[in-house]
Amino acid sequence: MSVKHALLALLNLGPNTAYQLRVGFEEATDHSWPLNDGQVSQTLARLERDGLVEHDDTWSITSMGREELNGWWAAPVSRTHPARDELVIKLAMAALTNPGRLVSIISRQRSATMSTLHDITMLKRDESAETPVERDIAWSLTLDFRIFQIEAELRWLDHVEGRLSSLDQSDIAGILSRVGARGPRAIFVPAKASAKKGSEA
């Protein structure tokens, strides 16, 4: 999340205090990524150090700041290094070390994710009529993004469950025996390669 560029975008509308910037950011993103005053102050201090903003009674963007902002608008967001996702890590670790728990983990997660989807959908329905026109687009696109993310997570959980259903108990038992005999690294070492290495020793 590029907080510095978000603050530059808000300052490009006109001078603002740190508090007003925090409120503007949270309103635009429907409080999905809340900021505290310390984060805003530290980011503004770095921007000022780099000559991108200046401060008198309020904060304002500089010409260098506008150049930086225009560069951000022009550049696509990189997906080369995806953000860590706790659910992906949990399922990967379960598959690696405790595959017998995967089904129950997926079931509980699906229930929780569906509940979240219901809550956000209701929020969008209930608040859409009260949302100021000037921030309706920013508010709705943020909520829509969250809804699409959650729907994608549900599809992914279905996919993982489908993969599991194709495994029989002997497959799972084989994974467990490999982990128990040679440690987690055995999951990634083909049995023949491992055996060959052992004979060479």
PETAGI-V42433 format. One record per residue. N is the residue number from 0. RES is the residue in one letter. PHI is phi in degrees with one decimal (* if undefined). Layout:
BEGIN
n=N res=RES phi=PHI
n=N res=RES phi=PHI
END
This chain:
BEGIN
n=0 res=M phi=*
n=1 res=S phi=-92.5
n=2 res=V phi=-65.6
n=3 res=K phi=-62.8
n=4 res=H phi=-71.7
n=5 res=A phi=-63.2
n=6 res=L phi=-67.1
n=7 res=L phi=-62.4
n=8 res=A phi=-62.9
n=9 res=L phi=-67.5
n=10 res=L phi=-70.0
n=11 res=N phi=-67.5
n=12 res=L phi=-80.3
n=13 res=G phi=149.7
n=14 res=P phi=-59.2
n=15 res=N phi=-151.7
n=16 res=T phi=-83.4
n=17 res=A phi=-61.0
n=18 res=Y phi=-63.0
n=19 res=Q phi=-63.2
n=20 res=L phi=-66.6
n=21 res=R phi=-62.8
n=22 res=V phi=-63.2
n=23 res=G phi=-62.5
n=24 res=F phi=-63.7
n=25 res=E phi=-68.6
n=26 res=E phi=-67.3
n=27 res=A phi=-66.6
n=28 res=T phi=-104.8
n=29 res=D phi=53.9
n=30 res=H phi=60.4
n=31 res=S phi=-70.4
n=32 res=W phi=-128.8
n=33 res=P phi=-63.2
n=34 res=L phi=-112.1
n=35 res=N phi=-102.4
n=36 res=D phi=-60.4
n=37 res=G phi=-63.5
n=38 res=Q phi=-61.2
n=39 res=V phi=-64.8
n=40 res=S phi=-63.2
n=41 res=Q phi=-65.5
n=42 res=T phi=-66.0
n=43 res=L phi=-63.5
n=44 res=A phi=-62.7
n=45 res=R phi=-68.0
n=46 res=L phi=-63.0
n=47 res=E phi=-66.0
n=48 res=R phi=-58.9
n=49 res=D phi=-87.2
n=50 res=G phi=77.9
n=51 res=L phi=-92.3
n=52 res=V phi=-139.4
n=53 res=E phi=-138.8
n=54 res=H phi=-130.9
n=55 res=D phi=-124.8
n=56 res=D phi=-80.0
n=57 res=T phi=-130.7
n=58 res=W phi=-92.0
n=59 res=S phi=-141.3
n=60 res=I phi=-84.4
n=61 res=T phi=-100.3
n=62 res=S phi=-63.9
n=63 res=M phi=-65.8
n=64 res=G phi=-64.6
n=65 res=R phi=-65.7
n=66 res=E phi=-62.8
n=67 res=E phi=-62.4
n=68 res=L phi=-64.5
n=69 res=N phi=-63.3
n=70 res=G phi=-65.0
n=71 res=W phi=-66.9
n=72 res=W phi=-60.4
n=73 res=A phi=-78.0
n=74 res=A phi=-91.6
n=75 res=P phi=-69.6
n=76 res=V phi=-76.5
n=77 res=S phi=-73.6
n=78 res=R phi=-113.4
n=79 res=T phi=-64.6
n=80 res=H phi=-118.7
n=81 res=P phi=-64.4
n=82 res=A phi=-66.5
n=83 res=R phi=-66.3
n=84 res=D phi=-123.8
n=85 res=E phi=-59.4
n=86 res=L phi=-65.7
n=87 res=V phi=-61.5
n=88 res=I phi=-63.6
n=89 res=K phi=-61.0
n=90 res=L phi=-68.6
n=91 res=A phi=-63.5
n=92 res=M phi=-69.2
n=93 res=A phi=-65.9
n=94 res=A phi=-62.7
n=95 res=L phi=-79.2
n=96 res=T phi=-116.9
n=97 res=N phi=-151.7
n=98 res=P phi=-61.2
n=99 res=G phi=-64.5
n=100 res=R phi=-95.3
n=101 res=L phi=-58.4
n=102 res=V phi=-61.3
n=103 res=S phi=-68.8
n=104 res=I phi=-63.2
n=105 res=I phi=-63.9
n=106 res=S phi=-62.6
n=107 res=R phi=-65.7
n=108 res=Q phi=-66.2
n=109 res=R phi=-60.7
n=110 res=S phi=-61.8
n=111 res=A phi=-66.3
n=112 res=T phi=-67.7
n=113 res=M phi=-64.8
n=114 res=S phi=-65.5
n=115 res=T phi=-63.1
n=116 res=L phi=-60.3
n=117 res=H phi=-61.6
n=118 res=D phi=-62.2
n=119 res=I phi=-68.7
n=120 res=T phi=-62.7
n=121 res=M phi=-65.7
n=122 res=L phi=-60.3
n=123 res=K phi=-62.8
n=124 res=R phi=-67.1
n=125 res=D phi=-74.3
n=126 res=E phi=-98.0
n=127 res=S phi=-60.6
n=128 res=A phi=-72.2
n=129 res=E phi=-99.8
n=130 res=T phi=-76.3
n=131 res=P phi=-57.4
n=132 res=V phi=-58.1
n=133 res=E phi=-67.7
n=134 res=R phi=-120.9
n=135 res=D phi=-62.2
n=136 res=I phi=-65.6
n=137 res=A phi=-60.3
n=138 res=W phi=-64.8
n=139 res=S phi=-73.3
n=140 res=L phi=-68.7
n=141 res=T phi=-68.0
n=142 res=L phi=-64.2
n=143 res=D phi=-61.5
n=144 res=F phi=-60.6
n=145 res=R phi=-63.9
n=146 res=I phi=-64.0
n=147 res=F phi=-64.2
n=148 res=Q phi=-61.4
n=149 res=I phi=-66.7
n=150 res=E phi=-63.1
n=151 res=A phi=-66.1
n=152 res=E phi=-63.1
n=153 res=L phi=-64.0
n=154 res=R phi=-64.6
n=155 res=W phi=-65.6
n=156 res=L phi=-61.3
n=157 res=D phi=-61.9
n=158 res=H phi=-63.8
n=159 res=V phi=-62.2
n=160 res=E phi=-62.6
n=161 res=G phi=-63.4
n=162 res=R phi=-63.0
n=163 res=L phi=-65.3
n=164 res=S phi=-65.4
n=165 res=S phi=-82.6
n=166 res=L phi=-91.7
n=167 res=D phi=-100.5
n=168 res=Q phi=-62.6
n=169 res=S phi=-67.0
n=170 res=D phi=-62.7
n=171 res=I phi=-64.9
n=172 res=A phi=-62.5
n=173 res=G phi=-64.4
n=174 res=I phi=-60.9
n=175 res=L phi=-62.5
n=176 res=S phi=-67.3
n=177 res=R phi=-66.0
n=178 res=V phi=-63.6
n=179 res=G phi=-66.3
n=180 res=A phi=-81.3
n=181 res=R phi=-127.8
n=182 res=G phi=89.4
n=183 res=P phi=-55.8
n=184 res=R phi=-61.8
n=185 res=A phi=-62.4
n=186 res=I phi=-59.8
n=187 res=F phi=-98.4
n=188 res=V phi=-107.1
n=189 res=P phi=-55.0
n=190 res=A phi=-57.0
n=191 res=K phi=-65.4
n=192 res=A phi=-63.9
n=193 res=S phi=-65.2
n=194 res=A phi=-66.1
n=195 res=K phi=-61.8
n=196 res=K phi=-63.4
n=197 res=G phi=-66.5
n=198 res=S phi=-69.8
n=199 res=E phi=-67.5
n=200 res=A phi=-68.9
END
